[in-house]
Each structure stands twice: as C-alpha cells, then as structure tokens.
Amino acid sequence: MKIKPFKVEQWMNDYEMDAIYNIAETCVDAMSLSELIQLSGEDKDSLLDDILDMKMTYGYITGNPRLKDAISSLYKGIGRDHILTTNGGIGANNLVLTTIVEPGDKVVSIIPTYQQLYSIPESLGADVHIMYLQKEKNFLPDMEKLKEMVDADTKIICLNNPNNPTGALIPDHMMEEIVDLAKSVDAYILCDEVYRGLNQDGSYHKSIVELYDKGIGTSSMSKVFSLAGLRLGWLVTKDMELMERLFSHRDYSIISCGVVDEVFGALALENKDKVLERNLRIIRENLKILDDWINEHERFSYVKPIAGTTALVFYDYDISAFEFCTGLMEHSKTFVTPGSCFEYEKSFRIGYAASRETLIEGLKNLEDYCRGLEK
C-alpha cells in the first residue's frame, strides 16, 4: 500500500524533541501520574501497590468495563457495547477508515484536518473529494458547497470537530444539517472528536453519535485529558452491524490495550470534572495571552478559536511556512507547525495549551525572530 508522508507527524518527528519552547504541542499541559492520583483523591501507595501486583497479561479485549463506563459518561445515550478501545485516537481513526473504505468508494473530507482523514482513504484507492474551509467563513463548512459535493455515491464524510488546527467549532445546528445530508444518501460520518469538551465557554457540545446512528466518533486521553503518554483512545458508534466489522478488523492490529493504561484512563475519566476544571482554566488563560499578542502584532491574524487547544495563525512575510517555522526553530528552539502541513501556506499552527511560561517565552522568541525578518 502506498500512502503519502504524514506531514504533521513527520514535522513533529524531526523537531519536537529538540525544542525548548514547544508551542506546537496540541495537548493541554501534560499531567504526571502523581498529579492525576492527587487530583483524584486516591491513596497513592494503595493504588500503586495494586498496580504493581497486577499480572502483565492481556487486558479486556474490547476494553476494561470500568474504563468503558467512564467513557460512556462523556456522551448521552451511549453504553459499553457502543465503545471499542484503541491505541490512541490515531488508532481509532485508522481502524474506522480501513474497515469502511474500499477501492472506488467516494469519500468527502473537510480540511484543514488531521491528514489521516483524507490520506488513508486515498491510499485505499478511494475517490477522495476535498472541501477546504475558509478563513473568511470562520473555518466553518460552506453547506451549499458540501451539498454539491455529497451525492448518492458518497460512502463516508470525514471531519473533525472541534477543528484541528483552527479551533473552529461546528455548532449543533450545522452538524444536524450535515447529518441530514448524510442521511439523504445513507453515508457514514466519521468525526474526530479528540478536542471535544474543551469549549472556551464550557458548554456541552453533542457528539456525532448523539445525532446520527451511522455516525462514528473517535477520541482519546491525549488532548482534553492531558495523558497522551497512556496511548489510549476509543471509537463510539450506535451502528452495531458496523461495530461487528470494526471488531473483526481490530483483531488484525490490536488484541487489547495496556492494562495499566486502562486503569489510569478510567481514573482520569471518573474524575473528569476535576481534570476539565484544571484544563479549561489553562486554555482560557492562555488563549487570552495569545489573543492579546495577535492583536498587538499587525503582521499576524487568525480566527480566534472557539474550542480545542490550537489556532492557525497567518503572517504577512514573504517566506514559506516551512522556512518560517524552521527559521524560528533555528533562532531559539521555539517550535510551531507549518500551516503547509495542513495545505495552508503562510501560516502556522500554534498550540496555546502548554504551560503559561512556555507560551509567554515562545511568543517573545517569535516576536524577536520576526524582527530579523523585517531587516
């Protein structure tokens, strides 16, 4: 199977470990396990003793029931049977696409987005149709264009909401329009929801699985819950015929998730209110810092994020996105992601949910770097 290089992941592979000021990070400032245990109120010694006594055999095949109950609490009307655990959100997206998409299928993907959602279908021989979101429309789908693109041949519509990298949030009423469109042609909708729960206003936002029986939502412990190191994700769907197929395909790539990972994942989700209180505070305070910085620098612009942890920032310099970002890295080990990784030039993705100190220092370095570009 031939597949295009995964631009954003290759960028991270090449530079992330050398960065000092990582404002390309997409997860809310990572928690240590000690911090998680303290936040949960569990007795640390007792919990660690239980874990050390666990036998390192295979875990529950479809996911630890305790974890799946905790995952179901993130949704309305979802139970254990609707959930399948995976190796991260990236594993969930891969499983869904390789299960559903066959050569010749028509796939509609809305970008910018995580490259999996269009490059995997393309690699499988699908007929992939791309709809580009526009800054002028606040990076929300143009429903008239989408209606022109989706027809009776469409097998699946792929999107992510909240959006990576722009931080746009498709409102429920527009998601319902997309669902009606999918229903009209009996298409699936795959919605990568790894940033769901990080709305700036703290409001509840419906998952695709609450809106559509042929909807598939994917998520993970990484972005919203600050535990990317667990490498734990999941998919959710009410389509039980599809679930059987997903489970069958899953046998070829994963037997079970890590038993220790699932214990800590369950602990975090059982204390989701405390985790979200911590993380919403971080993204609100840090977005204000970023927004003030953007407003003070006329060569930069963006659509202020509604949700998530990232923003797509456009700049007014005669230099490519790759050159801009590699130059910044060379200047001060300050790390952002080229917008070209998402097919948008003269822009970069910034992750504003790192520690407050990292964000402030990173923006100072960015300002100093740009002074050099103006000479």
TORFI-117668 format. One record per atom (N, C-alpha, C): x, y, z; residue in one letter. Coordinates in steps of 0.2 Angstrom, whole numbers, plus 5000, padded with zeros to 4 digits. Layout:
<atoms>
XYZA;...
</atoms>
This chain:
<atoms>
500449945000M;500050005000M;500450065000M;500350114995K;500750174995K;500350224999K;500650265003I;500250325006I;500750385007I;500450445006K;500850505007K;501150515013K;501750545014P;502050565020P;501550605024P;501550585031F;501150615036F;501450685038F;501250735035K;501650795035K;501750825042K;501250825046V;501250855053V;501650805057V;501550745057E;501950695061E;502650695059E;502850695053Q;503550705051Q;503850765054Q;503550825053W;503750885056W;503950875064W;503450845067M;503550835074M;504150785076M;504150735072N;504750685072N;505350715072N;505450765067D;506050795065D;506350845070D;505850885074Y;506050935078Y;505850935085Y;505350905087E;504950915093E;505450905099E;505850845098M;506250835104M;506850875105M;507050925100D;507550975101D;507251035103D;506651045104A;506351105105A;506351125113A;506551185114I;506551215121I;505851245123I;505651285118Y;504951315119Y;504451285114Y;504151235116N;503651195112N;502951225112N;502851275108I;502151295107I;501851265100I;502051205099A;501751165094A;501351115097A;501451105103E;501051055107E;500351065107E;499951005105T;499251005104T;498850985111T;499150955115C;498850935121C;498850985127C;498350985131V;498351035137V;498951005141V;499351055144D;499951045148D;499950975151D;500350935150A;500350865152A;500350855160A;499950805162M;499950795169M;500450735171M;500750735176S;501150675179S;500650625182S;500750565182L;500350515186L;500250535193L;500750565196S;500750585203S;500150645204S;500150685199E;499650745199E;498950715198E;498950665194L;498250635192L;498050605199L;498450565202I;498250525208I;498050575214I;498450635214Q;498250685219Q;497650715218Q;497550735211L;496850765209L;496250725211L;496350655210S;495850605211S;495650595218S;496150605222G;496050595230G;496150525232G;496350485227E;496550415229E;497150415233E;497250355237D;497850345241D;498350325236D;498950365236K;499450345231K;499750275232K;499950265238D;500350205240D;499850145239D;499250145240S;498750095239S;498650075232S;498550135228L;498450125221L;499050095218L;499650115219L;500250095216L;500450025218L;500250005224D;500349935226D;499849885222D;499249915221D;498849875217D;499049865210D;499349915207I;499649915200I;500249865200I;500649875205L;501249835205L;501149755206L;500549745209D;500349675209D;499949645203D;499849685199M;499449665193M;499849625188M;499649565186K;499949525181K;499949555174K;500549555171M;500549595164M;500349545159M;499749525159T;499449485154T;499049525149T;498649495144Y;498249535140Y;497649565144Y;497449625143G;496849655146G;496149635143G;495649665145Y;495049655142Y;495049675134Y;494849625130I;494949635123I;494549695120I;493949715122T;493649775119T;493749835124T;494149825129G;494149875134G;493949865141G;494349885146N;494149875153N;493449905154N;492949865157P;492249885158P;492249955162P;492649955167R;492750015171R;492850075167R;493350065162L;493550125158L;492950135153L;492650085150K;492150105145K;491550135149K;491350115155D;490850155159D;491050225159D;491750245161A;491950305162A;491950345155A;492050315149I;492050345143I;491350365141I;490850315143S;490150325141S;489850385145S;490150405150S;489950465154S;490050535150S;490550525145L;490650585141L;490150605136L;489650555135Y;489150555130Y;488450545133Y;487950565129K;487250545131K;486950495127K;486650435131G;486350385127G;486850335124G;487450335127I;487950285125I;488150235131I;488250175129G;488450115134G;489050085132G;489250035136R;489849995134R;489849965127R;489349935125D;489349905118D;489449955113D;489350015114H;489450065108H;490250085108H;490650065112I;491350085113I;491850035112I;492350045108L;492950005107L;493550045108L;493950015112T;494650055114T;495150035109T;495650085108T;496150085103T;496750115106T;497250105102N;497950135104N;497950205101N;497650255106G;497650325104G;497050335099G;496950405098G;496450425093G;496650405086G;497350405085I;497550395079I;497450325077I;497450275082G;497250205081G;496450205079G;496050245082A;495350245081A;495150265074A;495450315072N;495350345065N;495550295060N;496150265061N;496450215056N;495950155056N;495750135061L;495350075061L;494650085058L;494350145059V;493750165056V;493850165048V;494350195046L;494450205039L;494550145035L;495050105038T;495250045035T;494649995035T;494149995039T;493649955039T;493049975034T;492950035034I;492350065030I;492550075022I;493150105021V;493350125014V;493650065010V;493350065004E;493650014999E;493850054993E;494250014988P;494450054982P;493750074978P;493850134976G;493250164972G;492750204975G;492750194982D;492250224986D;492350304986D;491850344986K;491850414986K;491850434993K;492450474995V;492550495002V;492550575001V;492150605006V;492250685006V;492550705013V;493050735012S;493450755018S;493550835018S;493450865024I;493450935025I;494050955029I;494450995025I;495151015028I;495151095029I;495651115033P;496151085036P;495951035042P;496250975042T;496150925047T;496750885048T;496650835052Y;497150785053Y;497250745047Y;497850735044Q;497950705037Q;497650635037Q;497650605042Q;497350535042Q;496650535038Q;496250585039L;495550585036L;495550595029L;496050605026Y;496050605018Y;496550565015Y;497150565018S;497750525015S;497650445016S;497350425021I;497150355022I;496650325017I;496050365016P;495650345011P;495950345004P;496350395002E;496750394996E;497150334995E;497550315000S;497950265000S;497550194999S;496950195001L;496550135000L;496150134993L;496350184989G;496050184982G;495350214982G;495250254987A;494550294986A;494650354982A;494050374980D;493950434976D;493850494981D;494350524983V;494350574988V;494150644986V;493650674989H;493450744987H;493650794993H;493950844992I;494150884997I;493750954997I;493550975003M;493251045004M;493651085008M;493951135006Y;494351175010Y;493951225014Y;494051235020L;493751285025L;494151355023L;493751405024Q;494051475023Q;494051515029Q;494551555029K;494651595035K;494051645035K;493851675029E;493351725029E;492651695031E;492551635032K;491951595034K;492051565041K;492651595044N;492751575051N;492951495052N;493151475046F;493351405046F;492751355047F;492151375045L;491551335046L;491351305039L;491051245038P;490951225032P;490451265028P;490551275021D;490051305017D;489551255015D;488951255018M;488451205017M;488251195010M;488251245006E;488051244999E;488551204995E;489251214996K;489751184993K;489751104995K;489651095001L;489551025004L;489050985000L;488451025000K;487850984996K;488050974989K;488451014986E;488551004979E;489050944979E;489450934984M;489950884984M;489750814986M;489250814990V;489050744993V;488450724988V;488450664986D;487950634982D;487850564984D;487450524980A;487250454981A;487850404981A;488350424978D;488950384978D;489450394984D;489250444989T;489650454994T;489650405000T;490150375002K;490250325007K;490250345014K;490750405014I;490850425021I;491050505020I;490850545025I;491050605026I;491550615032I;492150645031C;492650645036C;492750715039C;492750725045L;492850795048L;493050785055L;493350845058N;493550845065N;493250905068N;492950895074N;492550945077N;492650945085N;492950985088P;493251055086P;493851035081P;493951095077N;494451085072N;495151095074N;495551045071N;496251055071N;496551065064N;496851125063P;497151165068P;496851235070P;496251245067T;495951315068T;495651335075T;495451285078G;495051295084G;494351315083G;494051305077A;493351315075A;492951265078A;492351285079L;491851235082L;491251235078L;491051175075I;490451175071I;489851175076I;489451225075P;488851225080P;488351165079P;487951145084D;487551095083D;487051095078D;486751155076H;486351165071H;486651145064H;487251165063M;487551155057M;487751075057M;487951045062M;488050975062M;487450935060M;486850965063E;486250925061E;486150935053E;486350995050E;486250995043E;486650945040E;487350935042I;487750885039I;487450815040I;487150805046V;486850735047V;486350725042V;485850775041D;485350775036D;485550755029D;486150785027L;486450775021L;486650705020L;487050685025A;487250615025A;486650565025A;486150575029K;485550535029K;485250525022K;485250585019S;484950585012S;485250535007S;485950515008V;486250475004V;486550415007V;486350405013D;486450345018D;487250335018D;487550395020A;488350395021A;488450395028A;489050365030Y;489350375036Y;489650445037Y;489650465044I;490050515046I;490550495051I;491250505049L;491750505054L;491950565057L;491850575063C;492050645066C;492650635072C;493150655070D;493750655075D;493550705080D;493450685086E;493250725092E;493750735098E;494350735096V;494850725101V;494950795105V;494650845103Y;494650905107Y;493950925110Y;493550875109R;492850885112R;492850895119R;492550945122G;492550955129G;492951015131G;493351045126L;493751105128L;493451165125L;492851175125N;492451235123N;492651295128N;492851355125Q;493051415129Q;492551435134Q;491851425132D;491351445136D;491151385141D;491451325140G;491251275145G;490651235143G;490351255138S;489651225136S;489751155134S;489151115134Y;489151045132Y;489051045124Y;489451005121H;489351005113H;489250935111H;488650925107K;488450855106K;489050815101K;489050755103S;489450715098S;489050695092S;489450675087I;489150645081I;488650585083I;488850545088V;488550485089V;487850505093V;487750565095E;487150585098E;486650615093E;486950625087L;486550655082L;486350605076L;486750555075Y;486650505069Y;486850435071Y;486450395069D;486550315070D;487150295066D;487250325060K;487850305056K;488450345057K;488450385063G;489050425065G;489550385069G;490150405068I;490650375072I;491150425075I;491150425081G;491550475085G;492250445087G;492750475087T;493450455089T;493650505094T;494050485099S;494350525104S;494950485108S;495250525113S;495750495116S;495850525123S;496350505127M;496550535133M;497050585132M;497250605126S;497850645125S;497750725125S;497250745121K;497150825121K;496850855127K;496250825128V;495750855133V;496050835140V;496250775141F;496450745147F;497150745149F;497550775145S;498250785147S;498650725148S;498450665145L;498850605146L;498950565140L;499350605135A;499550575129A;499950515130A;500350515135G;500850455136G;500450385138G;499850395139L;499450325140L;499350295133L;499350325128R;499250305121R;498550265121R;498050295123L;497450265124L;496850305121L;496450275116G;495950305113G;495350265112G;494850285109W;494250245108W;493850275102W;493350225099L;492850245095L;492250235098L;491750265095V;491050265098V;490550265092V;490050215092T;489550215087T;488950175089T;488350195087K;487750155088K;487650105083K;487950105078D;487850055072D;488149995074D;487749945076M;488049885079M;488349835073M;488049845067E;488249805062E;488949825060E;489049895060L;489749915059L;490249905065L;489949905071M;490349885077M;490649815076M;490249765073E;490549695072E;491049695067E;491049735062R;491549735057R;492149775060R;492049825064L;492649855067L;493049815071L;492649775075F;492949725080F;493349675076F;493049645070S;493449595066S;494049625064S;494049685061H;494649715058H;495149735064H;494949745070R;495349765075R;495849705077R;495549645076D;495949585078D;496649585074D;496649615069Y;497249615065Y;497849665067Y;497649715071S;498049765073S;498149775081S;497649755085I;497749765092I;497349705095I;497649675101I;497249625104I;496949665110I;497249695114S;496949735119S;497449795120S;497149845124C;497549905126C;497949885132C;498449925134G;498849915140G;498349915147G;498449865151V;498049855157V;498149915162V;498849935162V;498949995167V;498750055164V;498750065157D;498550125154D;497750135155D;497450075155E;496650075156E;496450095163E;496850075168V;496750095175V;496850165176V;497350195173F;497450275174F;496950305169F;496750285164G;496250315159G;495550315163G;495450265166A;494750265170A;494750315176A;495350315179L;495450355185L;495350435183L;495650445177A;495550515175A;494850535173A;494550485169L;493850505167L;493350495172L;493450455178E;493050455183E;493050525187E;493650565186N;493750625189N;493750685184N;493350675178K;493450715173K;493250785175K;492750795179D;492650865181D;493250905184D;493650875188K;494250905191K;494750915185K;494850865181V;495350875175V;495150935171V;494450935169L;494250985165L;494251055168L;494151055175E;494251125178E;494951145177E;495451105178R;496151125178R;496251145170R;496051105166N;496251115159N;495851175155N;495251185157L;494851245155L;495151305157L;495451305163R;495751365166R;496351375162R;496751325160I;497351335156I;497251365150I;496751335146I;496651365139I;496351435139I;495951445144R;495651515144R;496151565146R;496551555151E;497051605152E;497551605147E;497751555144N;498251555138N;498051585132N;497351575130L;497151605124L;497051675125L;496951705131K;496951775132K;497651805130K;498151765132I;498851785131I;499051785124I;498851735120L;498951735113L;498551785109L;497851795111D;497451845108D;497751915109D;497951935115D;498251995116D;498852005111D;499251955111W;499851955107W;499651965099W;499251935097I;498951935090I;498752005089I;498352035093N;498052105092N;498652155093N;499152145096E;499752195096E;500252185090E;500152135086H;500652125080H;500252125074H;500252185070E;499852195064E;500052145058E;500652115059R;500852065053R;500551995054R;500151985060F;499851925061F;499151925062F;498751875060S;498051875060S;497851805061S;497251795064Y;496951725065Y;496151735066Y;495851675066V;495151675068V;495151645075V;494951685080K;495051665087K;494751605088K;495051555091P;494751485092P;494151495097P;493751445096I;493151435100I;493251385105I;493651335102A;493751275106A;494451245105A;494651185108G;495251155107G;495851185110G;496451175107T;497051195110T;497451235105T;497251235099T;497651265094T;497351325090T;497751355086A;497551415082A;497951415075A;497651425070L;498051435064L;498151515063L;498851525063V;499051605063V;499351615056V;499051665053F;499351685047F;499851745048F;500351755044Y;500851805044Y;500951845038Y;501151905038D;501251945032D;502051955031D;502351895029Y;503051895027Y;503151855021Y;503651875017D;503751845010D;504151785011D;503951735015I;504351675016I;503851615017I;504051555015S;503551495015S;503451475022S;502951445024A;502851415030A;503351375033A;503651325029F;504151285031F;504751325033F;504951375029E;505551415030E;505451455036E;504851485037F;504651525043F;504851485049F;504551425050C;504551385056C;505251355057C;505551335052T;506251305053T;506751365055T;506651425052G;507051485055G;506951495062G;506251495064L;506151505071L;506451455076L;506451395073M;506751345077M;507551355078M;507851375072E;508551385072E;508651445077E;508251495077H;508351555080H;508351545088H;507851505091S;507851505098S;507551435100S;507551385096K;507251325098K;506551335100K;506251375097T;505551385098T;505151355092T;504651315094F;504351265089F;503651275088F;503451295082V;502751295079V;502751245073V;502151235071T;502051195065T;501851225059T;502151215053P;502051255047P;501251235045P;500951295043G;500251285040G;500251235034G;500851235030S;500851195024S;500751115026S;500851095032C;500651035034C;499951015034C;499551075034F;498851065033F;498551095026F;499051105022E;498851135015E;498751205015E;498951245020Y;498851315020Y;499451355021Y;499651385016E;500351425016E;500351485020E;500951515021K;501051575025K;500651575032K;500651525035S;500351515042S;500651465046S;500551465052F;500751415056F;500251395062F;500351335064R;499851315069R;500251325076R;499951355081I;500251365087I;499751325092I;500051295097G;499751265102G;499751305108G;499251335111Y;499251385116Y;499151355123Y;499051285123A;498951255130A;499451225134A;500151245132A;500651225135A;500651265142A;501251255146S;501251295152S;501251375150S;501051415155R;500951485154R;501651515152R;502151485156E;502851515155E;503151495148E;502951435146T;503251415139T;502851455134T;502251465134L;501851515129L;502151585129L;502251615135I;502551685135I;503251685132I;503651645134E;504351645131E;504351625124E;503951585122G;503851565115G;503651625111G;503151665113L;502951715109L;503451775109L;503851785115K;504351835115K;504851815109K;505051755109N;505551725104N;505251735097N;504651725096L;504351735089L;504351805087L;504251855092E;504251925091E;505051945089E;505451915092D;506151935091D;506451905084D;506151845083Y;506351815076Y;506051855071Y;505451885071C;505151925066C;505451995065C;505752015070R;506152075069R;506752065064R;507052005065G;507551995060G;507351985053G;506651965052L;506351955045L;506252025042L;506152075046E;505952145044E;506552185042E;507152165043K;507852205042K;507952195034K;
</atoms>
